[in-house]
Amino acid sequence: MDRLKEIAKNFDSKDELSIYRDKFVLPKNQIYLDGNSLGLLSKDVLENVNYTIKEEWGNNLISSWNKSWIKLPRIISRKIASIIKSNEDEVYVGSSTSINLFKLLKSILEANRDIKNITTDNLNFPSDKYICEVIAKDFKIDFKFLDYGNDLKPDIEKLKEYILERKGIVVLSHVSFKSSFRYSVEDISKFCKDNDIIIIWDLSHSVGAIDIDMRSNEIDYAIGCTYKYLNGGPGSPAFIYVREYELKKLKSPIKGWFSHNKPFEYSNEYIESNSIEKFSNGTPHILSLTTLKTSLDITIEATTEKLSIKSANLFDFFLSIYNDELKNLDFELLSPLEKNKRGSHISISHNEAWRISKCLIDPIDKAELRIIVDFRPKNIIRIALTPLYTSFEDIYAVCERIIKIIKEREYSQKDNSMDGVT
């Protein structure tokens, strides 16, 4: 392991993205490997939010709407458009991922009354499934759920056959939150387009760490959050992407003040915006949007192309330790080996995964470094590869610690109780 530690140090010394690590507030006396759930706080965000609260809200008050706030949603939307390589007028930022999926599904179904079903699979995040179910019920159409069982890696041909037999709307997570399996948006999107099937991609577990190109892949619809790899903070607003050609066909299901074509005329007659702003609802959440003003700039500057490459390199380094050590300690690697089929987190399983996670987060020996990972039922430990700030030494440290927990049976001193967020 000492040899691997030196290799990690060497990789870090040559990492051109390591300069971005200093742009974040790193927690003291711990290693943070949970950026696939909540990204770190960037230092510039502190200054930005303080200015918004103290100056814009505290001193300028209502005049801040004209000076800066009214433009803020479009500024943030354009930054996200840049990251996912779409036209700047194809992205709306606001609301949550679930609300945005609800709005998108409902607007598509209103525009396509011949659609008879909505389909998703068990690799998708549960809340997406909940939304699909309730929308299907409201429209009195079928909801179809493709369950791969315990296999967290799908059979692509089975998926294609399944959705071909049930033409309608398909909702898929680009990267599976459990295994880190990544669908080929190019392949699946083309298949759906060729067969008159509508697909909505949830980019929540990939945007900001994986290079995504909406234009070249001709993606029509997508949603995604901003608090994971985009580091927008807890509850930061999500986004909707609609390709410009498709946008003209849709009407927002929520006739909100800010989705009006001319909101400040205060007309009693609702005239919907003809832009992506039709998916806006009420007053923008300025404080939540403010965190994204500078956090997104870091991703834009680093480029998702370089972030994708570093993510793959971090995984390869982990894999060398896994093959040498972890594999012999009854761990199973669930994430795909092929980099084009994988997101930016590692999923490993073990019968004692929960108690191992508890040891990492809350060591028995308080002199041990605290390492934040996360756990997913029933036996999955997830290790985030957040290329902006995860180092090769971080990966070495978590592997070394896991090995020690197993060999010294430290996990046996933890119980199996499960409370709060995991």
N, C-alpha and C positions, 0 to 999 in steps of 0.2 A: 504493500500500500504506500510505502514511502516513495517508491519510484513514481507512482501515479500522482502523488501530491506534487512532486517536482514537475511532472508533465502538465498538471493543472496550472501551476504558476507560470510555466512557459507559455501556455496558450493565452493566459490572461495578459501577459506582457506584450503579446503580439495582436491582441484584439483591438481593432480600430473603433469598435463601438463602446469600449470600456469608458470613454470620456463621458458618456451619458449617465453612467452610474452616479457620478457626482452631482447630477442635476436633481436627484431625489433625496428625500429625507429617509435615511436608512435607520431602521429601529436599532436601538442600542442592545448589545449583548445577545443578539439573535440573528439568525439567518432567515430571510423571508422567501419562501418558495410556494407562495399561494397567489401569485399575480393573475392566475387564470380564474380566480374568484373575485379578488379585489386588488387593483393595482396600487402601487405606492403613491404617496403624495409627492408631487414635484415641488421643488423649492420656489419656483416662480409663481405657483398657484397661491401660496401663502400671501405673497405680496399683492397679487392681483385681487384676491378676495378681500383682503384688508382695505385696499383702495376702493373697491366697490361698496363696501359697507361704510367705511368712514367718510369718504369723499362724495361718492355718487349718491348714496342713500342718505348719509348723515348730513352733508352740507348742501348738495345740489337738489336733493329730494326729487320732486316730480319732473323737474327740468331735465333730469338724466334720461328720461325717455327719448326726448328729441336729440339730446347730445350723443347718446351711445346705445341705450338699451334697445330701442326699436330695431336697430340694425343687427343686434347680437345674434339672433337665431340664424340669419342668413350667413353671417360671418362663420359661425360654427359649422353650418351645413356645407359651406364651400370647402372648409378644411377637411371634413369627412369625405366629401366627394373626391378631393385630391388623393386621400389615402386609399380609397377603393377604386380609383381610376375611372370615375364616371363624369358625366357632364355636371357642372356645378348646380344646375337648376333641376337635377333629378333626385336631390336629397333634401328631406325635411328632418330637422332634429327637434324632439320634444316628446313628452309622455314617456311611458315605459314600453319595453319590448312587447309585453302581452297586449297592452292597449293598441299598439301599432299593428300587431298581427290581427287583432279584432277588426280594426278599421280597414285594413287592407283586404282581408277575406270578405268582409261584408260589401265593400265597394266593388270588388271583382264579381261577386255573385249577383249583385244588383245589375251589373252591366252584361252578365252572361246567364240569363235565366234558364238556359238549356243544360247547365251543369247539374249533374245528379249526385255527385259525391265529393268528399274531401278525404284525402289519405295522408297518413303519416306513419312513422315506424317507431320501434322501441329504442332506437338510438337517439331520438329527439328528446329535448328537455321536457319534463312532464307538463309544465305550464303551457307549452305550445299545444300539447295533446288536449289539455282541458279546453283551450280556446277553440280548437278545431271541433271538438265534440259539441260545445254549446252553440256554435254558429251553424253546424249541420242540423242540430235540433231545431233551431229557430227557423231555418229555411226549409225544414221538412225534407232534407236530403240525407243520403247515407253517409255515415262516418266509417271509414275503413282503417284498420290498424294492423300493420304488418309487423308481426312479432317474430324476431329471429331466435327467441328463446334465450338460453344462457350464452349463446355465441354473440359476442359484442362486435363482431366483424360481419358485415352483411354479405349476402350473395347478390352481386350486382345484377346478374342475369335474372335471378328470382325477383328482384325489385322491379326490373323493367317489365317482366312478364305480368307482375301483379298490378302495376299502374296502367299497363296497356289494356288490361281486361276491365279496368275501372276508370275509364277516362274522366278526368275532372280536374281538381286542384290537388297538387301534392305539396306538402310542407316538410322540408328536410333541414336538419341542422348540418351546416357545412362540416363542422367538426363535432364528433360525439363527445358529450361532456364526461362520459365514463371512460371509454377506452382510448380516446384521442384519435379514433379512426376519422380520416378525412375523405369525403366524397370528392370525386372529380366533377367540379361544377361545369367544366367544358363538356365532358361526355354526357352527363345526365341532362344538362340544359338543352343540348343539341337533340338528344333523344326525345325529350318532351316536346320541343318545338316541332320536330319532324312528325310527331304523332298527335298534334293539336291538344297537348296536355299543358296546363298552366302549372308552373312550379314557383314556389316562394322559398327562398333560402334564408335561414336564420344564421347570421354571421357572428353571433355573439361570442362564440368560443374560438374565433379565428382572426377577426379584424384587429389589426395592429401588430400581429405577430407573424401572420402568413401573408404573402403577397397575393393580392386579389385584384383582378382586372375585369371590371364589369363590362367595359366596352368590347374588348376582344372576345369575351365569352358570350356576348349578346344576352346577358341576364336581364330579365324583364322586371322581376320583383325581389326585394330583399328587406329584411329588418335586422336590427342588431343593437346591442347595448354598448355603452362607452366606459363602463367602470372596471373592466377587466384589463386587457392589454393596452387600452387607450388611456387608462389612469385618470378617469374623470371624477373619481370619488364615489362614495356610497350613494346610490340612487341617482347618479347623474343621468341626464335624459338620453333616451334611446333614439334611433333614427329609422326612417322609412326611405327606401330607395324604389323609385318607379321610373322605368325607362321612358324617355320623353314621348315616344310614339304611343305608348300604352296610357300615359297620363291623361291624354285628351278624352279617353273613353270612360274614365272613372269619375264618380261623384262621391264626395266624402259622406260617410254615414252620420257624421256629427256636424250639424250646422252651427259652428261656433263663431264667436265674434271675430277672431283673427283669421278665420277661413273665408271671411267675406271679401269680395273683390275690392271694396273700399271701406274698411272697418271704421275709419274715423269720420265717415259721413253719418254714422249712427242711423242708417236707414231701417225702417220697419220691414222693408222687403229684403229678403235674403237673396243675394246674388253671389254665387260661389266664385272664388278665385279660380282663374284658369291656369294657375301655376301649381307647383308642388305645395304651395302654401294652403291649398285646399284641405290638407291633412292637419293643419294647425287647428287648435280648439280655442281655448281661452287665453288669458294673459300668459306670456312666456315666463318660465321659472328662471328669473335672472340670476339668482345666486348659484343655482345648479349649473346653468350655462356658463357662468363666469369661470368655473374651474377648468373648462375645456379650452378656453382661449389660448392658454400657453401650453397645457399638457399635450394637446394635439400637435403643436409645433415641433415638439421633440421627435415624435414619430415621423412627421413629414421630413424633418432634417435628416434623420437617420436613414430613411427610406425602407419600405417594407421588403424590398429586394434583399438588402443587406441583413435585415432582421431575420428573414427566412433562412438565409445561409447560416447565420450564427445559431439559430434554433437547431438546425440539423447538426451542426458541429457539437453543440452541447449534448444532444442526444447520443451522438456517436461516442463521446467520451464516457457518458453514463453506461452505454452498452458494453464498453470494454471492462468496466468494473462489474457489471451485472454478470457477464459471461465468466469472469474470473472468480467471483465471490458469491454474489446474491443468488445466482441460479442454484448453487449447491446448498443453500439455506432454505429451500422450499418456497422461494419466490417464483412467481410466474409473470413474465412480461406480457401485458395485454395490448400494448400499443404496437401498431404495425412497424416493421423494420424499414419498409420503403418510405423514404422521406416525402414522396408525393402523395402518400396515402395516410399521412400523419399530421396532426395538429402540433401545437407547441406546448403540450404537457405530456408527462410520462405517467402511465398507469401500471402499477404492479399489484399483484394480489398475493395474499398470504392468509392462512387461517387465523393468525393473530393480528391482522392488519389494524384493527381498532385499538388494541392495547399498545401496539408498536407506535401508532400515531400519537397516543397519549404520552408515551415516553419521550417522543421527539419534542412535543409541545410543552410538556411539563416533566422534566427529568427528575428521577428519584434523587440523584446527586445534583444539588443546586449549583455545583461548580461546572456542570456540563453546560455547553452552549444550547440555548433554546432554538429549535428549528421548526418553523411554521410550515407544515404541509396541510393537506386536507384529506378527509376520508369520505368515501362514498360506499353505501351499503351494497353488498353485504361484507365484502372483504377487500376493498380497493383503496390503496394509498395513491394519491395524485401528487406529482411533483411538477410544479410549473417551471417551464423554461421561458422566462420573460427576457428576451434578448437585450432590452434596454438596460437592465440592471443585474441580471443573474450572471454570476461569474462561474468559471470552471472550478474554482476553489470551493464555491458553494455546493456544486454537485459532488465534488470529492467529499466534503464535510458531511453531507447527509448520508452518503453511502457508508462512510466510515462509522458514523453513529448508528445506523441501522444494523450493521454487522455486529457492533458491540452489544446492542440491545438483545440480539438473538443469541449470541454466544454466551452472554452472561445471564440470560433469561431474566432480564430486567422487567420485561413485559408481565411476568408472573406476579409482580407486585402491584399491578394495576387491575382494577375491576372492569367489568364490561358495561357499566352504567353509561348511558348516553344522554346528555342534557345539552340544550342550546344548539348553536350553530356548529356544524362540522364541516 
